[in-house]
Amino acid sequence: MIRHVLMIRWKDSFTDDIRSKWVEGLEKLEGNIPGLLKLIHGHDILKTNNSWDHVIIADFTSTEAIAVYNTHPLHEAIKPYSLPNAEEIAYVDFELP
């Protein structure tokens, strides 16, 4: 199993309306993309200088399943909300036993 952890820092352009549409789309991913086992996400509540604004943690059956996820229509549908409004994105993918 592969765990994918993604952290985002948003630009000021990421409004509450955009956030709502993005989260709505994000919530549709689990159970609808082959190989995606679990997806959880949340926004930062501490808001320290070192905090990121949002995290996504997703578990996949394999690295091939991540490739399917990356180009799946449901994932592509939320990219216009997130990518133009992301100040920074960091991620790591690692294998779980």
C-alpha positions as CSV (number, residue, x, y, z in Angstrom):
1,M,0.0,0.0,0.0
2,I,1.2,3.5,-0.8
3,R,0.4,6.5,1.3
4,H,0.2,9.9,-0.4
5,V,0.5,13.0,1.8
6,L,-0.1,16.4,0.2
7,M,0.1,19.8,1.9
8,I,-1.1,23.1,0.4
9,R,-0.6,26.7,1.2
10,W,-3.3,28.8,-0.4
11,K,-3.1,32.2,-2.0
12,D,-5.5,34.9,-1.0
13,S,-7.5,34.1,-4.2
14,F,-8.7,30.8,-2.6
15,T,-12.0,32.2,-1.4
16,D,-14.7,30.5,0.7
17,D,-16.7,29.8,-2.4
18,I,-13.8,28.2,-4.2
19,R,-12.9,26.2,-1.1
20,S,-16.5,24.9,-0.9
21,K,-16.5,23.7,-4.5
22,W,-13.0,22.2,-4.1
23,V,-14.0,20.3,-0.9
24,E,-17.2,19.1,-2.5
25,G,-15.2,17.6,-5.3
26,L,-12.6,16.2,-3.0
27,E,-15.3,14.4,-1.0
28,K,-16.4,12.6,-4.2
29,L,-13.0,10.9,-4.8
30,E,-13.0,8.1,-2.2
31,G,-15.0,5.1,-3.5
32,N,-15.0,6.4,-7.1
33,I,-11.4,6.0,-8.2
34,P,-10.0,2.5,-8.8
35,G,-7.1,1.8,-6.4
36,L,-7.9,4.7,-4.0
37,L,-8.5,2.9,-0.7
38,K,-9.0,5.9,1.7
39,L,-8.9,9.7,1.5
40,I,-9.0,12.0,4.5
41,H,-8.3,15.7,4.5
42,G,-8.5,18.8,6.7
43,H,-7.6,22.4,7.1
44,D,-5.0,23.6,9.6
45,I,-6.5,24.8,12.9
46,L,-3.4,26.2,14.6
47,K,-2.3,28.6,11.9
48,T,1.3,29.0,13.0
49,N,4.1,30.5,10.9
50,N,5.1,26.9,9.9
51,S,1.6,25.6,9.3
52,W,0.3,24.5,5.9
53,D,-3.3,25.4,5.1
54,H,-4.7,22.0,4.1
55,V,-3.5,18.4,4.1
56,I,-4.7,15.4,2.1
57,I,-3.8,11.9,3.1
58,A,-4.7,9.1,0.6
59,D,-4.0,5.4,0.6
60,F,-3.6,3.6,-2.7
61,T,-3.1,0.0,-3.7
62,S,0.0,0.7,-5.7
63,T,2.0,3.4,-7.5
64,E,0.0,2.5,-10.6
65,A,-3.2,3.4,-8.8
66,I,-1.7,6.9,-8.0
67,A,-1.1,7.4,-11.8
68,V,-4.8,6.5,-12.4
69,Y,-5.9,8.9,-9.6
70,N,-3.7,11.7,-11.0
71,T,-5.5,11.7,-14.4
72,H,-9.0,10.5,-13.3
73,P,-11.8,12.8,-14.4
74,L,-13.0,13.4,-10.8
75,H,-9.5,14.5,-9.7
76,E,-9.1,16.6,-12.9
77,A,-12.4,18.3,-12.0
78,I,-11.0,19.8,-8.8
79,K,-7.6,21.0,-10.2
80,P,-9.0,24.2,-11.6
81,Y,-10.0,25.2,-8.0
82,S,-6.8,24.2,-6.4
83,L,-3.9,24.6,-8.7
84,P,-4.3,28.3,-9.7
85,N,-4.9,29.2,-6.0
86,A,-2.0,27.2,-4.5
87,E,0.9,29.2,-3.2
88,E,2.9,26.1,-2.4
89,I,2.3,22.4,-2.7
90,A,4.4,19.7,-1.0
91,Y,3.9,16.0,-1.1
92,V,5.4,12.7,-0.3
93,D,4.5,9.1,-1.2
94,F,5.7,6.2,0.8
95,E,5.1,2.5,1.2
96,L,3.2,1.1,4.1
97,P,3.7,-2.5,5.3
